[in-house]
Amino acid sequence: MRVTPADIDLANSLADAAGAAILPYYRAAHGLEAKEDASPVTLADRAAEAVMRELIAKAFPDDAIIGEEYGVTEGTSGRAWVLDPIDGTRAFISGRPIFGTLIALMIDGWPMLGVIDQPILKERWLGVVGKPTLFNGQPAATRRCAELSKALLATTSPALFGDDQLHAFEHLDGAVMSTVLGGDCYNYGCVASGWLDIVVEAGLKIHDFAALVPVVEGAGGRMCDWQGDPLTADSVGEVIAAGDPARVEEILEALACRGH
């Protein structure tokens, strides 16, 4: 099965609808609550996911839906729409426009279509396997990085790493030119557009990373786990995004020192 024009049209419609649901809550009363895992959730998260689920069910009723807020709706088609209505809720509640809506279509467990949408800045990355990634309708391209020591690295927060993972990340941090903290999914759009070189994270769930893979790879980069394997529905959530695939082996070598 391949991604069809109808899939792409729906993905864009989902992003439009989610953005419209989010905007009234931005820098306004957003009904912040803490979930069972202590992570924040707002009325905007729930409204955006609800409207996307409704559109998917109408367009493709046999497709599964995996969402951060409302869980799994089983399907029979071998296809699953994976939704994170606001990736970066902490940025959203603090009025910082570096959160994003993530929309992925996975087919037989593989990410085949991905959207990163930032509704405040009106920025959208669309990646489809076999096609060039588009940023606001124009081709996006990662940048080449001649050596690791010249790379700009990003991660959302070192606090999200376990002890061994943090040790490995600090080893990589010492090998690059500079490291930027914060950014969630927005960092991966910046890799796709050639403004960042590397993103490394751990503890991600499927709705956190599925959409990112087609976006980064369609722009000429590479995404994998910390062992260098492709990211699929079975991945554990250790994620690398490299704008220049030539640097991946060096990144893996730096991260392999965990616990040493």
Beta strands, then each sheet from edge to edge (+ up, - down):
strand 1: 33-34
strand 2: 40-41
strand 3: 64-67
strand 4: 71-73
strand 5: 79-87
strand 6: 100-107
strand 7: 110-118
strand 8: 123-128
strand 9: 134-135
strand 10: 138-139
strand 11: 152-155
strand 12: 178-181
strand 13: 198-201
strand 14: 222-224
strand 15: 239-242
sheet 1: 1+ 2-
sheet 2: 4+ 3- 5- 6+ 7- 8+ 9- 10+
sheet 3: 12+ 11+ 13+ 15- 14+
end
